Amino acid sequence: MNLLYKPLSLAVSALGGVLAGMLFKQAWKAATGEDDAPEATSSDYSTKEVLLAAVLQGAIFGGVKAVVDRAGAKAFTKATGKKLD
């Protein structure tokens, strides 16, 4: 991986993490009407609710990470003419 790409990748990944967190919070609120998702250790929620929150969060974070990584790689290739392998 090109040395120039690493700092860019870290910054873009951090922004992607913030975006994913915001998307998850909105999705959870839309699905349940609650502002906060359950913590894994919370006894106020069933195991089913905790697992649903974890699966939804993982899917959103995974999808956002793929989109952000792909867009960053394409932008880097376009700007430098070098492919990331």
C-alpha positions in Angstrom: 0.0 0.0 0.0 1.3 3.4 -0.9 2.6 5.4 2.0 0.6 8.4 1.0 -2.6 6.4 1.1 -2.3 5.3 4.7 -2.9 8.7 6.4 -5.7 9.4 4.0 -7.2 6.0 4.7 -7.1 6.5 8.5 -8.8 9.9 8.3 -11.5 8.6 5.9 -12.1 5.5 8.0 -12.6 7.6 11.2 -15.1 9.8 9.4 -16.8 6.6 8.1 -17.0 5.3 11.7 -18.8 8.5 12.8 -21.2 8.3 9.8 -21.9 4.6 10.6 -22.6 5.4 14.2 -25.1 8.2 13.1 -26.8 5.9 10.6 -27.1 3.1 13.2 -28.6 5.4 15.7 -31.2 6.6 13.2 -32.0 3.1 12.0 -32.4 1.8 15.6 -34.7 4.7 16.5 -36.7 4.1 13.3 -37.0 0.4 14.0 -37.8 0.6 17.8 -38.7 4.2 18.6 -35.9 4.2 21.3 -33.0 6.7 21.2 -30.4 4.2 22.4 -29.7 0.6 21.4 -29.2 -1.9 24.2 -25.8 -2.6 25.6 -24.8 -6.3 25.6 -24.6 -6.3 29.4 -28.0 -4.6 30.0 -30.5 -6.8 31.8 -33.3 -4.5 30.7 -33.4 -6.1 27.3 -33.9 -9.6 26.0 -31.1 -11.5 24.4 -33.1 -11.3 21.1 -33.1 -7.5 21.3 -29.4 -7.3 22.1 -28.5 -9.6 19.2 -30.8 -7.7 16.8 -29.0 -4.5 17.8 -25.6 -6.1 17.3 -26.4 -7.6 13.9 -27.9 -4.3 12.7 -24.9 -2.3 13.9 -22.5 -4.8 12.4 -24.3 -4.7 9.0 -24.3 -0.9 9.0 -20.7 -0.5 10.0 -19.6 -3.2 7.5 -21.5 -1.6 4.7 -20.2 1.9 5.4 -16.7 0.6 5.8 -16.9 -1.0 2.4 -18.3 2.1 0.7 -15.7 4.4 2.4 -12.8 2.1 1.6 -13.9 1.6 -2.0 -14.4 5.4 -2.6 -11.1 6.2 -1.0 -9.2 3.7 -3.2 -10.9 4.9 -6.3 -10.2 8.5 -5.5 -6.5 7.7 -4.7 -6.2 5.8 -8.0 -7.8 8.6 -9.9 -5.6 11.3 -8.3 -2.3 9.4 -8.6 -2.8 6.9 -11.4 -1.6 4.2 -9.0 -3.7 1.2 -8.2 -3.9 -0.1 -4.6 -3.3 -3.9 -4.5 
